[in-house]
Amino acid sequence: MNSPALQPDAQAIVVDEVFPHAPATIWKALTTGDLIARWLMAPLGFEAVAGNRFTFQTKSAGEWDGVIHCQVLEVVPCERFVYSWQSGNQGNEGYGAPLDTVVTWTLSKVEQGTRVRLVHSGFVLPKNDTAYRNMGDGWKKVVSNLDSLLTEADAGPATGKTP
């Protein structure tokens, strides 16, 4: 991968939150396909194994079929999970324009629980302006969804759901 994420002028979205959950609990939600489907999107072919390729399906636009192609790049249990995020089509401008980025999740144990740091890097502007704006807001919601899932799980058997 010759990723724009490695270019010095590429932009990144950063979401940094502290959750009152153990790193192992958050790790499970980040690396289990059924759970990812509950806070992000349903992955197809997902395994948290370096080199594994998987996809997400979102709303298509123009010449883009809505498929997000990912590859697991790094797995350090309960600490770091990294995957590529490639999508779009050369025929599209704005939504659905080509995107070649990297998503990095970092977990750090802190007194209040776990610091969750998401960095989605590699947005080349102005080509990726639309994705950068939309996903900047979107990732904040996704991280909030992740926290809600974890809080629901911590509530125990009364909810009938586990992470």
C-alpha positions in Angstrom: 0.0 0.0 0.0 1.4 3.4 -1.0 -0.8 5.2 1.3 -1.6 9.0 1.4 -1.9 8.4 5.1 1.9 8.5 5.2 2.1 11.8 3.3 3.2 14.7 5.6 0.4 17.0 4.3 -2.4 14.5 4.9 -5.1 15.4 7.4 -6.3 13.2 10.3 -9.5 12.9 12.3 -8.8 12.3 16.0 -11.3 11.3 18.6 -9.8 10.8 22.1 -12.1 9.7 25.0 -11.8 8.0 28.4 -14.3 5.2 29.0 -15.0 3.6 32.4 -14.4 0.2 31.0 -11.5 -2.3 31.1 -9.2 -2.4 28.0 -10.1 -6.1 27.4 -13.8 -5.1 27.2 -13.2 -2.4 24.7 -10.8 -4.6 22.8 -13.5 -7.3 22.4 -15.9 -4.7 21.0 -13.3 -3.4 18.5 -12.3 -6.8 17.3 -15.5 -8.9 17.2 -17.4 -8.7 13.9 -20.9 -9.1 15.5 -20.1 -6.3 18.0 -18.6 -4.0 15.4 -21.9 -4.3 13.5 -23.6 -2.9 16.6 -21.6 0.3 16.9 -20.2 1.0 13.3 -21.3 -1.2 10.4 -21.5 -4.9 9.7 -18.1 -6.1 8.4 -17.9 -8.9 5.8 -15.0 -11.3 6.1 -13.7 -9.7 9.3 -11.0 -11.3 11.5 -8.7 -9.4 13.8 -5.6 -11.0 12.2 -2.8 -9.0 10.5 -3.2 -9.3 6.7 -6.9 -10.2 6.8 -9.0 -8.3 4.2 -12.6 -7.4 4.9 -15.3 -4.9 3.7 -18.0 -2.6 5.0 -21.0 -1.7 2.8 -22.4 1.9 3.0 -24.5 4.1 0.8 -23.4 4.0 -2.8 -23.0 7.2 -4.9 -22.4 7.8 -8.6 -19.8 5.4 -9.8 -18.9 4.2 -6.3 -20.6 1.0 -5.2 -20.4 1.9 -1.5 -17.9 -0.8 -0.6 -15.2 0.1 1.8 -12.1 -2.2 1.4 -10.1 -2.7 4.6 -7.0 -4.7 5.5 -5.9 -5.4 9.1 -2.4 -3.9 9.3 -1.5 -4.3 13.0 -3.0 -6.2 16.0 -1.5 -5.7 19.5 -4.2 -7.2 21.9 -5.8 -4.7 24.2 -3.5 -1.9 23.0 -3.5 -1.2 19.3 -5.6 -2.1 16.3 -4.9 -0.7 12.8 -6.6 -1.2 9.5 -6.6 0.4 6.0 -9.8 2.1 4.8 -10.1 2.4 1.0 -13.1 3.4 -0.9 -14.6 5.6 -3.6 -14.2 5.8 -7.4 -12.1 8.0 -9.6 -15.3 9.1 -11.4 -16.7 10.7 -8.2 -16.1 14.1 -6.7 -17.3 14.9 -3.2 -19.1 11.9 -1.6 -17.6 8.7 -3.0 -14.3 10.3 -4.2 -11.3 8.0 -3.9 -10.1 7.6 -0.3 -7.0 5.7 0.8 -6.7 6.1 4.6 -5.7 4.2 7.8 -7.8 3.8 11.0 -5.8 3.3 14.2 -7.4 2.5 17.6 -5.1 2.8 20.6 -6.1 1.8 24.1 -4.3 3.0 27.3 -5.2 2.0 30.8 -5.8 5.1 33.0 -7.1 5.6 36.5 -10.7 6.2 35.3 -10.7 3.2 32.9 -9.3 3.2 29.4 -8.3 6.0 27.1 -9.6 5.2 23.6 -7.8 7.2 20.9 -9.1 6.9 17.3 -7.0 8.4 14.5 -8.3 8.1 11.0 -5.4 9.5 8.9 -4.6 10.1 5.3 -7.2 12.6 4.1 -5.8 14.5 1.2 -7.4 17.9 0.8 -9.2 19.2 -1.2 -9.8 15.8 -2.9 -11.1 14.3 0.4 -12.9 17.4 1.8 -16.3 15.8 1.8 -15.1 12.6 3.5 -13.0 14.5 6.0 -16.0 16.7 7.0 -18.6 13.9 7.1 -16.3 11.3 8.8 -15.1 13.9 11.3 -18.7 14.1 12.7 -19.4 10.5 12.0 -16.5 9.1 14.0 -17.6 11.1 17.1 -21.0 9.4 16.8 -19.4 6.0 16.2 -17.2 6.4 19.3 -20.3 7.4 21.3 -22.1 4.3 19.9 -19.2 2.2 21.1 -19.4 3.7 24.6 -23.2 3.1 24.7 -22.6 -0.6 23.7 -20.0 -1.0 26.5 -22.2 0.8 29.0 -25.1 -1.5 28.1 -22.9 -4.5 28.6 -21.7 -3.2 32.0 -25.4 -2.9 33.0 -25.4 -6.7 33.2 -27.9 -9.5 32.4 -30.9 -7.3 32.9 -30.4 -5.9 29.3 -30.1 -9.4 27.9 -27.2 -8.4 25.8 -23.4 -8.8 26.2 -20.6 -7.3 24.3 
